[in-house]
């Protein structure tokens, strides 16, 4: 059977038979002839994927371009028109003048059959360096693609992947004679922006972001989108703190200035109206006072007010500590209050005495106790404050 009949049979899903002045099998090395025979048998039962695998293996062993015609027929029968087209073109390129004229005409006729069934798709993406698969077959190169990608006509599933991003898929319908368009967008697993953080003051400072030590300043890198808390630390400098908001794919800069540590803290005293505030023996204000005090040593605070018991407290501040000291003084028990209590006590004692006297003598009671005598005087002097 002539080779042209094999082409027609291949395109019509029939068993291949390819005649040539010298058979292809005769040209093959001994190691490839078993796969050639297997491919022919699989082709006859229309097992196109297995037959294509065998013919491809034969080509790898022999590098005989004439084998590519059979491989192309298997791919065409699976509707893999692009693969068939590329194999046929490869046969013409590699075979060149060594191919018989009849076989060249057959290959060109087959090309005319599959070329209308191959089109292209233009793929654009929002991220560079992403890999593309078409129907789970990896495509060469990464985004951005310099030109449309050849593809069979019909529906196809495109998948774009890149480390750090969630993969995205896109279904495209490809028609003959037109370039299909596919626009794919990758979304990062973590949306990030760029941040640069510098520290002024010390020659060397450490940067912490959200409590995580990121090394010496400056920091120049990516951060997850959102709000962050930046700290800058250096020996003998007051820790600097600043909020930082990072937006996706945006850049932000921050400068944190550090001041020398003063080794002092802030004390804020508040008491009742009119209270006198004394710090380390010096009267510093009334009712409210705030001011700096040296840290790492004790200080005495006295708060007093007429009619109230005074309060004395020893305090110690840490560097840069802001310490509130609310004070509530207790009122003193006045002389009038104790006098009234004594009268109540004296009255009760007199009542008891009179009752006892009346019960014993039944005589009329002559008047009342004189001021400053009796139980009242004794009870008053029995208490000392």
Buried (B, 14 or more C-beta within 10 A) or exposed (E): EEBBBBBBBBBEEBBBBBBBEEEBEEEBEEEBBEBBEBBBBBBEEEBBEBBBBBBBBBBEBBEBBBBBBBBBBBBBBEEBBBBBBBBBBBBBEBBEEEBBEBBBBBBEBBBEBBBEBBBBBBBEBBBEEBBBBBEEEEBEEBBEBEEBBBBBBBEBEBBBBBEEBEBBEBEBEBEEEEBBEBEBEBEBEEEBBBBEBBBEBBEEBBBBBBEEEBEEBBBEEEBEBBEBEBBBBBEEBBBBEBEBBBEEEEEBEBBBEBEEBEBBBBBEBBBEEEBBBBBEEEEBBBBEBBEEBBBEEEBEBBBBBEEBEBBEEEBBBEBBEEBEBEBEBEEBEEEEEBEEBBEEBBEEBBEEBEEEEEEEEEEEEEEEBEEEEBBBBEBBEEEEE
